[in-house]
Every structure is written in structure tokens, then in C-alpha cells.
Amino acid sequence: MDLVESLYKLTSSFPETEKFGLTGQIRRCAVSIPSNIAEGSGRKSKKAFRSFLEISNGSINELKTQIEISKRIGILKNDDMENIFKQCDEIQKMTFALIKKYSDF
């Protein structure tokens, strides 16, 4: 949720021309990360939860790509990109640990 909040604040300064481009795409990816974790945790099976965790990790990788593009085209500063990547890496560590835990079943 902190990552989503950070990205909404960060993308609010993106150019208006990116409202339906990178801004929208980044926000959708960010929202999808905790949404998939929440949806998976509400499922009855551990296998289903693991699947939603994997989808969440895919969204993180997609988000990192969009953040890198934003930096490369000059919309985002390197420090902002590194901060977002750090948050993404922390989330991925947690989700990978859960995936590993539920892979034993």
C-alpha cells in the first residue's frame, strides 16, 4: 500500500500528455500488486494464493520496466527510480518468501 501511495504522489507530477500513458499504466500496475495479494489471501487454497503472489510479482516487474522507461525519457529522476526499485525489491522478497512457503504444499 505504501508503494501505491508513493507512486500516486510521484506520477501526479508527470506531464499531462502521459495521463493515459505511463501515468495510468504505472498506477494500474501499482494497484494490482496489493490487490492480487489480497485476492489470493482470500482464496480457499494455498495453491491459488501462491498463484496470485506470482501474478503480483509479475506486476512488480512490469512496474519496474515502466519506471525505467520514465527515467530514460527524462520524466523521472534517478533518485526517485532507485527509491521505487528499493520498495519493489522489499515487496518481492516478502512475496518470494510466501511463494516458497506455499510451494511445499
Secondary structure, 3 states (H helix, E strand, C coil): CHHHHHHHHHHCCCCHHHCCCHHHHHHHHHHHHHHHHHHHHCCCCHHHHHHHHHHHHHHHHHHHHHHHHHHHCCCCCHHHHHHHHHHHHHHHHHHHHHHHHHHCC
